[in-house]
Amino acid sequence: MINCIIIDDEQHAIDILMYYVKQTPQLHLAGSFLNPVEALQVVNEQKIDLVFLDILMPELSGIDFIKTIRHKSRVILTTAYAEYALEGYDLDVIDYLLKPIRLPRFLAAVQKAVEQIERVREYNEKDFIFVKTELKGKLLKIELSEIDFIEGMRNYVAIHTGGKKTLVNTSMKNMEDQLSDKHFLRVHKSFIVPLSRITGVEGNCLRLKDVPQPIGIGENYREAVLGLIKGKVIG
């Protein structure tokens, strides 16, 4: 079951989506909101998988709402204005529904959401590592999906997750071997990155989702990195 909420500053638009949600067995409606600021608290306190989100709202726009929640929930945009579609997709929304929204189009968007959310759930359930901490005999579980990047630091390796840094007494080579079949790639003598986090290439650097600083591509790794990316380039 996928927990969802609806955010729109017009009640009749909410009513239509509530009716559609009730026709969709995979969805559970956790709430509806005329005020997006009130919805922020729910997203921060509860596990909300999916948000049906209007764009033009007086107190907080849908675009600003997405930037605020920082990928805590997946989003389907609902609006009467097609000109916002490109900006929405730049923010990694699942789909963009133009009002008036018809049930078949709604169901198609929900199916895309279900597939993406289920893939993430399956990934989260299966992929994790345990690392030794400074406390003797204590191991810390780290979900691979939460890793932003891994950084080599002399005698330690730093695993960066959501702004936090966990130091592990191991080598980059050992980390590379452990994660090579888990969709991670060593791009520099000091950096290993999850492929799913790569959002762009700028010269000799990679851009990663939710990581403000660029990650350098080492000369010895450049051919492998660019070879992988080249196979995905269109145009």
N, C-alpha and C positions, 0 to 999 in steps of 0.2 A: 504494500500500500504506500502511496506517495502523498505526503502531507503538503497541502498547498494553501495559499492565501490569495485573496483578490484585493487589489488596491486601485481605486478609481474615485475621482471626486464627484462623479455623477451616479446617483443611486440606481437609475434604470439600467445603466451599463453593468453595474454589479449584479443586478437581478438576473440579467440575461446569462452572465457567466456562471452564476450560482445554479441556474437551471441546467446549464450544460455540464457542470461538474457532477451534478446528481445523476446525469445520464452516463457517467463514465466510471465503471467499476474500479479502475486502478487508482482513482483519486479520492482523497479524504479532505474535506474543506475544514481547515483549522481556524478560519476567520475571514472576515471581509472588513475593509477599512476605507472610509472616505478621506481620512487624513493619513498621508504616508508617514508622518512623524510618529504617530501611534504604532504603526506597523513595524517600525524599526525596532522597538522594544521586543516585540514578539519574535522577530527574526533573531535577535541577539540572545533571547532567553530560551527559545524552543528550537527543536529540529524541524525546520521548514525546508522541504526539498525543492519546492517550485513556487514561484511568484508570478501571478498574472498581473501585469503592471501597466497602468496608463502612463503617458509621458507628460502631457501638459497639465500640471496641477499647481495650485497657487502657492502652497507653503514649501514644497520640495518637489522638484521635477523628477520624473522617472529616471532620467539619465543620472542625476545627482544621487538618487536612491541607490542605483546600481553601484556607483563608485563608493558609496558609504558602506555597503554590506560586504564588499570585497570578496565575492565568490562564495559567501556562506550558503547561498541558495541559487539555484538556476532560475532563469527569468524568461518568460514569454511576454513580449511587449504587446500592448493592445492600444491602438490609437486611430484617430481619423486622419492623421497627417502622414502621408507616405514619405515626405522629405526627411523624416528622422530615421528612416530605415538604415542608412549607411552607418550613421553614428551608433545605432543600436548594435549592429553586427560587429563593429569595432570593439564593443564592450563584451563580446562573446555571449550574446543572448542566444537562446535556442531557436526562437522563431519570432516573427513579426506579423501580428494579425491586424489587418485593417478593418475598422468599423464601417458598416455594420458587419459583425462577425457571424458567419453561418456555421451551423453545427458540423458539417463535414470538414470544413477548414480547421475548426477548433480541434476535432478529433485527430486530424493529421498532425497538428502541432503537438498535441499531447503524446501521440505515439513516438515522435522524435524525442520528447522529454523522457518518456519511460525508458527508451533504449539507452539514452545517455546516462541517466541516473542509475539504472541497473548495472551498467558496465562499471561505473565508479564504485558501487556497492560491492560488486564481485571482486574488483581490484583491491579494495580496502580490506575485505575479509581474508584474502589469500596472501597478501604481500606485506611482510614486515620483517624487521630484524631485531635481535637483542644485542645490546652493546654493554660492555663492562663499565661500571661507574667507578668513581674514586673510593666508594665504600666497598670494602672487601666482601665478596660473595653476593653483591647486589647487581642485578641486570636491569637495564632499562629498555622497554619495548618502544621502537620507533616505526610508525607506519610509513611505508615507502611513498605513499601518495602525499605525505605531509612534508617531504624533503624538498627544500628550495634548491640547494646545491651543496656539494661537499668540497671542503677546502683543506689542502695540506698545509700544516703548520709545524715545520721541523719534526719533532718527535711525536707529534699528535696529528690527528685528523679532526677537523671541526665539521659537524653535521649541522647545517643551518635549517631550521624549521620555524616558519612564522615569526621571524625576528629573533628567535632564540638560537643559542649556539651550544651544542653538546660536544665536549672534547672526549675523544676516544684514543687510547694508547695503541695505535696500530699504524700501518703504512698505507699510503695511497694505492700501492700495488695490490695489497690485500683487499681493500675496498673495491677496487676495479674488478678483481677476480670474482668477488662475492656478488657484484651487481651487474656483471656483463650481460646476463640473460634476463635482466629485469627492466630493460628499456632505459638504462643509464649509459652515458657515454663520457669517456675521459677526453676533455678538450684542451687540456693544458697540464703541465706537470703538477700544478697546484689545484686543479679544478676537475670535478666530475659533476655532470648535470643530468637531470632527468629529461628525456627527450620531450615529454609532454609539456614541459615548462618553457621550451624555446618559442619565443614569439617573433623573433626577427634577427637579422644579421646586419651589423653596421661595420663595414671594413673588417678589421681583425677582432671584432668583438661580437658576442652573442647577447641578445636581450632575453631575459627570463621573466615570466609572469610573476608579479608580486615582489620582484627583486629590483630595487632602484638602480643599483650600480651595474654597469656592463661587466660581462665575464670575458676575459681575454682568451683568444684561441692561440695556443702555442704553435710555434713553427713546425715542430715534429708531429703535431696532431692535425694540422690544417688540412692536409689532403684528405684524411679520413672524414673529418667534419664536413668539409665542403662537398665531398663526394656523396655523402648521405643526403645533404640538403639539395644538391643539384638534381637528384632523382625526383624531388617533389616540386621543382620550379615549373610554373606554367607561364607562357608568354615570353 
